[in-house]
């Protein structure tokens, strides 16, 4: 086979054609590196041109899957928020049913509460119900104390006074406001485990009198 043509340099050194470097490429590389003082080979620029499109393709691939993930995550979040609202509505309906099926407490029980609160409980509605086993309190401007009817029927005066004092302390501290705020935040933070830890701690602390 015929040998490749040779090129003579200034010092009469013969260079094969396949080892020749385009002088324009060398000049361009030197101009780019003049400010940094670094020298680059002509093949280094070609390698960077290959790597950069690959990096851009990876970044584009990472961005492209985000819209596809955003939609199902949003649907799940909204479904959870709607479930929280539904549970809140069910709880309010149950309270209404308990109140509707209850009866007003005797004046003697109201007098007991007045003595415990030094007469500051005229706005409190005390009710008796056979559908509850423990006392409960709700309401903001017109608080309601719901007592188990069995306590009054058994004539347990000491237990009755304890229940009244306990529920009155909730009204004084406005625990119902605090609890409703926690329930409201559940709509937005139900997915956060820290929320449930704080909610549990709040519920325990409100019963520590």
N, C-alpha and C positions, 0 to 999 in steps of 0.2 A: 504494500500500500504506500502511496506517496506520503512523505513526511509533511507535517504542517508547516506553513510558512513561518519564517523567523523574523524578528524585529531587532534591529540593532539600536542600542541605546547610546547615550553620549560617551560612555566609557568603553564602547565597542563590545559591550556584553550582549550576547544574543539571548533574547527572551522568546520562548515559544508563544504562539498566538493564544492558547487556552489560558495562559497565566497573565495576559495583559489586562490592565484595569483602565477603564475609560477615564481620561483625564478630567472630564467635566464632572463626573461623580465624585472624584477625589477632591476637586476644588470646592464643590458644594458642601461636602462633609467638613472640610477645613473651615469654611465660612461659618457654618453653624456652630462649631465648637470653638471659635476664636475667642468668644467672651468667657468661656469656662476653662479654657486651656486643656480640655480633654480631647483626645484623639479618638476617632471612630472609624471603623472599617466600613467599606461600602455595603457589606452584608449585614451589618448591625441595623442600618436603617430599614433594610428589607424585612428583617425579622420583626422590628417594631411595627411595621405596617401590617404584618400578619397577626401579631398578638392583639393589637388594639381593636380590630373588628371582632375578634373572639370575645374580648372583655365587654364590648358594647352589646354583643348578642346575649351574653349571660345576664347583663343588667336589664336588657329589654325583656328577657324571659322571666326575670324575677318580678318585674312590674306588671306583666301581662296577667299573672294569675291572681293579682289582688282584686280586680273587679269581680272575678268569679267567686271569690271567697267572701267578699263584703256582703253580697245579697243574702246568702243563707245565714250568716251571722246576725244580720239585722233582723231577719225573720224570726230567728230563735229568741233574740233579745225582746222583740215586741210580744212574742207569744208568752214569755215569762212575765213581762209587765202586765199583760192582760190577765194572766192567771192570778197575780197578786191583787189586782183590782177586784177580780171575781171573789176571791177569798174574803177580802174586806167587806164586800157587799153581803156575802153570806153571813158573816159575823154580825153585821149591823141588823140584818133581818132576824137573826136569832134573838138578839137583845130586845128587839121590838116585840117579838112573840112572847118572850118571858115577861116583859113589862105588861103586855096586854092581858096576860093570864094571871097576873098578880093582884094582890089587894093591898089597900092602904094599911099601914101599921096602926095599932091602937095608940091613943094619946099618951098612955103611960110610957110607951117606947120612945116617943118623941121627947117626952120630958126627961127620960134618961139621957138622951143625946144632948139635950140643952144643958143639963147639969155638967156633962163631961166637957162641953165646949164653952161654958160660961155664957150661954144664951146666944151664941153666934151661929146657930144652925137653923134659923127660921126658914131659910130658903131651900133646905135639903128635904127631898121627898123620900121618905122611908117606906119601902114596900116589902111585902112578904110573899114568898112563892114556894110552891112544892116542887118546882122543876129545877131548883138549884140545891146543891149540897154544901156549898161554901158561899160566904158573903162576897159581894162584888159591888164596885162603884163605877159609875160612868157619868158623863155629862160635864159641861163647862160652866155655863151660866145658871143652869138649873140641875145641880147634882142629884143623882139618884143613888140611894143605898138599898141594895136588894139583899134581904136576909132569908135564910132557909126557914120555912114555916115550922119545921120540926123543933127548932131552938125555942121558939115561943110556946109551942104546944107542950114541950117537956118542962117548961117553967125554970129553965136554967138561967138564973139571973146573972151569975158571974160570967158565964159564956156569952150571954147577950151583951153585957157591958164591954167585954173584951172585943167582940165583933164591932160594936159601935165605935169604940175608941180607935180600933185599927182602921176602919174605913174613913173615919173623920180625919185621921192623919193623912191619908191619901188626898183628901179634898184640900186640906190646908196646904200641902206641898205642891198641889196642882200636878199630881202624877199623871192624870189623864191627858193633860197637854203634852207632857213629855212622851208618853206612850204613843199618842197619835202622831207625833213627829217621827218617832221611830218606825211606825207602820207606813207613813208616807215615804220615808227614805227607802223602804224596802222595794218600792216600785222601781227605783233606779239602781239599787245596790244589791239586789237579791243574789247576783252571781258571785259576789265577793265573800269568801269565807270569813274575812275579818268582820264584816257586818253582823253575821250571825253570832260571833263571839261577843261583840259589844252588846248586841240585843239581849243575849242571855244574861250577861253581867248586869245590864240595866234592870231586867225583870227581877233578878235576885236582890239587887240593892234596894229596889222600891219596897220590898217586903221586909226589909230589915229596919225595924222601928225601935 
